[in-house]
């Protein structure tokens, strides 16, 4: 069974999720240390590429 306490700060504030465009990270909500990460699925990558293309169109660089 996975412990609910953070190994760095021993806090039990929970977990927040952060997405950097390629991976999804679980961070301690108290101190921000990375507790786990996993690769994003293909659907998320497609959405990210679509978002980048949309930004490029608005910047008129595409």
Backbone as JSON, one array per atom type, in Angstrom:
{
  "sequence": "XXXXXXXXXXXXXXXXXXXXXXXXXXXXXXXXXXXXXXXXXXXXXXXXXXXXXXXXXXXXXX",
  "N": [[0.83, -1.18, 0.0], [0.53, 2.21, -0.83], [2.06, 4.95, 0.73], [0.53, 7.87, 2.15], [1.85, 10.08, 2.96], [4.24, 12.61, 2.18], [7.55, 11.89, 1.12], [9.56, 13.78, 1.41], [8.73, 16.17, 2.86], [7.05, 15.15, 4.71], [4.43, 15.82, 4.73], [0.83, 15.82, 4.51], [-0.82, 16.97, 2.61], [-1.87, 16.24, 0.24], [-2.09, 15.5, -3.3], [-1.11, 17.19, -6.23], [-1.66, 17.61, -9.7], [0.35, 17.97, -12.61], [0.88, 18.92, -15.92], [3.15, 18.78, -18.49], [3.06, 18.82, -21.2], [4.12, 16.57, -22.31], [4.48, 14.62, -20.33], [2.64, 13.53, -17.43], [2.67, 14.68, -14.19], [2.74, 13.86, -10.74], [2.6, 15.85, -7.98], [3.67, 16.79, -4.7], [1.33, 18.5, -2.8], [2.08, 20.21, -0.83], [4.96, 20.74, -0.69], [5.84, 20.47, -3.32], [7.49, 18.54, -4.49], [8.28, 16.02, -6.9], [6.35, 13.2, -7.02], [5.57, 11.1, -8.62], [5.54, 10.17, -12.11], [4.12, 9.9, -15.36], [3.9, 8.85, -18.75], [2.1, 10.75, -21.08], [-0.93, 9.91, -22.73], [-1.71, 9.08, -26.21], [-3.89, 10.67, -27.07], [-3.72, 13.0, -25.58], [-1.34, 14.07, -26.51], [-2.04, 14.62, -29.16], [-3.93, 16.63, -28.76], [-2.27, 18.58, -27.64], [-0.53, 19.13, -29.81], [-2.39, 20.17, -31.6], [-3.15, 22.45, -30.21], [-0.71, 23.89, -30.21], [-0.48, 24.33, -32.95], [-2.69, 25.95, -33.4], [-1.94, 28.23, -31.93], [0.28, 29.0, -33.45], [-0.98, 29.7, -35.84], [-2.42, 31.97, -35.06], [-0.32, 33.62, -34.4], [0.65, 33.99, -36.83], [2.73, 32.47, -37.9], [2.63, 30.1, -39.11]],
  "CA": [[0.0, 0.0, 0.0], [1.31, 3.43, -0.97], [1.92, 5.89, 1.84], [-0.06, 9.15, 1.76], [2.74, 11.16, 3.39], [5.33, 12.96, 1.27], [8.83, 11.45, 1.68], [10.46, 14.92, 1.65], [8.27, 17.09, 3.9], [6.18, 14.38, 5.6], [3.12, 16.47, 4.73], [-0.3, 15.04, 4.0], [-1.69, 17.94, 1.95], [-2.44, 15.63, -0.95], [-1.32, 15.48, -4.54], [-1.59, 18.0, -7.33], [-1.18, 17.09, -10.98], [0.93, 18.97, -13.51], [1.1, 18.38, -17.25], [4.14, 19.61, -19.18], [2.94, 18.64, -22.64], [4.56, 15.22, -22.67], [4.28, 13.74, -19.18], [1.79, 13.99, -16.35], [3.41, 14.52, -12.96], [2.05, 14.01, -9.46], [3.45, 16.64, -7.09], [3.19, 17.01, -3.34], [0.63, 19.78, -2.75], [2.69, 21.06, 0.19], [6.32, 21.2, -1.01], [6.03, 20.48, -4.77], [8.4, 17.52, -4.99], [7.65, 15.06, -7.79], [6.12, 11.89, -6.41], [5.47, 10.11, -9.7], [5.23, 10.73, -13.42], [3.78, 8.9, -16.37], [3.8, 9.4, -20.09], [0.75, 11.08, -21.5], [-1.45, 9.07, -23.8], [-1.67, 9.69, -27.54], [-4.93, 11.68, -27.2], [-3.22, 14.25, -25.0], [-0.33, 14.6, -27.43], [-2.74, 15.18, -30.31], [-4.5, 17.9, -28.32], [-1.17, 19.52, -27.47], [-0.1, 19.53, -31.14], [-3.45, 21.02, -32.15], [-3.04, 23.72, -29.5], [0.47, 24.57, -30.72], [-0.77, 24.78, -34.31], [-3.61, 27.06, -33.27], [-1.14, 29.39, -31.53], [1.1, 29.4, -34.59], [-1.86, 30.38, -36.8], [-2.72, 33.3, -34.55], [0.91, 34.42, -34.47], [0.94, 34.06, -38.27], [4.02, 31.86, -38.17], [2.4, 28.8, -39.75]],
  "C": [[0.88, 1.25, 0.0], [1.02, 4.38, 0.2], [1.34, 7.21, 1.33], [0.82, 10.33, 2.16], [3.86, 11.36, 2.37], [6.66, 12.52, 1.89], [9.77, 12.62, 2.0], [10.02, 15.77, 2.84], [7.39, 16.41, 4.93], [4.79, 14.99, 5.72], [2.05, 15.56, 4.15], [-1.31, 15.96, 3.33], [-2.33, 17.37, 0.69], [-1.52, 15.75, -2.15], [-1.94, 16.45, -5.52], [-0.96, 17.46, -8.61], [-0.7, 18.24, -11.85], [1.24, 18.29, -14.82], [2.04, 19.32, -17.99], [4.08, 19.46, -20.69], [3.33, 17.26, -23.1], [4.27, 14.22, -21.56], [3.32, 14.38, -18.19], [2.49, 13.68, -15.04], [2.48, 14.65, -11.76], [3.02, 14.71, -8.52], [2.83, 16.71, -5.71], [2.55, 18.4, -3.3], [1.25, 20.73, -1.72], [4.05, 21.61, -0.25], [6.63, 21.17, -2.51], [6.98, 19.45, -5.32], [7.62, 16.53, -5.87], [7.56, 13.7, -7.11], [6.06, 10.78, -7.45], [5.24, 10.85, -11.01], [4.9, 9.58, -14.35], [3.64, 9.6, -17.7], [2.34, 9.65, -20.42], [0.34, 10.18, -22.65], [-1.45, 9.8, -25.13], [-2.72, 10.78, -27.72], [-4.46, 13.03, -26.68], [-2.18, 14.87, -25.91], [-0.98, 15.24, -28.65], [-3.34, 16.54, -29.95], [-3.42, 18.96, -28.16], [-0.67, 20.02, -28.83], [-1.12, 20.46, -31.79], [-3.4, 22.41, -31.52], [-1.85, 24.53, -30.02], [0.23, 25.11, -32.13], [-1.71, 25.99, -34.29], [-2.86, 28.34, -32.87], [-0.3, 29.91, -32.67], [0.26, 30.13, -35.64], [-2.15, 31.8, -36.33], [-1.49, 34.2, -34.54], [1.34, 34.66, -35.91], [2.35, 33.57, -38.58], [3.88, 30.51, -38.85], [2.1, 28.98, -41.22]]
}
